[in-house]
Amino acid sequence: MSSLSLGKAFTTLLQRDLLLVMRRRSEAVNPVLFFIIVASLFPFGTGSDNELLQKIAPGIVWVGALLATMLSLDAIFRSDFEDGSLEQLMLSPHPASLLVLAKVIAHWLVTGVPLLIAAPFMALLYGLPPEAMTTLMISLLIGTPILSLVGSVGVALTVALRHGGVILSLLVLPLYVPVLIFGSGAVELAVDGFSPAANLYMLSAILALSLVLTPWPAAAALRLSLS
């Protein structure tokens, strides 16, 4: 198998998933709308205290991004499982782990990138200073791919279950906790005037590990679900 054929299969699958999302735009719009609603409701409940809003903003924005990503996780493999194309992907001569990675990248482009676009507006709503807003964007840029990568393993394990949403939440939420801690912690440090570098380095390390370690168990879980 040549590297050219593998690269073509990777890009073709990526383009296919993006094209399918363009045909079902509600699947891409719902997560970001959920994120905007969650993040924008808290100021109405807490009042207009700028100091309080700045203090809670990192946690609120990050929790909103995490929940919005979880809302869309099932879309990574569900439609392919239902129409039978997932089984064909697993029978492909190309490494299943790389095909899984292509689908995860497509999910992040559809879900993570809109969250990155919406995040600055939510940061303005909470009155975050420019330094903290920059840190928020960097932390989401590093952290949201981790949510998609780690979530893909949970989706692969539950894709064959008719009502696997609760099980999926139980599987992935504990794994999301470190990302939430380091992501929101980096923004909190920037708000307080400290350097967020340590937290961002930890997020980068988790991203590197996720890129290396998650595609293989996700591919194995898909084979198990299809057996």
FENCORTA-V364916 format. One line per field, one symbol per residue. ss: DSSP state (H for helix, E for strand, C for the rest). psi: psi as a letter, one per 30 degrees, with the letter a starting at -180 (. if undefined). A space follows every 10 residues. Layout:
ss->???
psi->???
//
This chain:
ss->CCHHHHHHHH HHHHHHHHHH HHHCHHHHHH HHHHHHHHHH HHHHHHCCCH HHHHHHHHHH HHHHHHHHHH HHHHHHCHHH HHHCHHHHHH CCCCCHHHHH HHHHHHHHHH HHHHHHHHHH HHHHHCCCCH HHHHHHHHHH HHHHHHHHHH HHHHHHHHCC CCCCHHHHHH HHHHHHHHHH HHHHHHHHHH HCCCCCHHHH HHHHHHHHHH HHHHHHHHHH HHHHHHC
psi->klfeeeeeee eeeeeeeeee effifefeee eeeeeeeeff eeffffagje eeeeefeeee eeeeeeeeee fgeffefeee eegffeeeef fkflkeeeee eeeeeeeeee eeeeeeefee eeeeeghkle eeeeeeeeee eeeeeeeeee feeeeefgff keigeeeeee efeeffeeee eeeeeeeeee efglkgeeee eeeeeeeeee eefeeeeeee eeeeff.
//
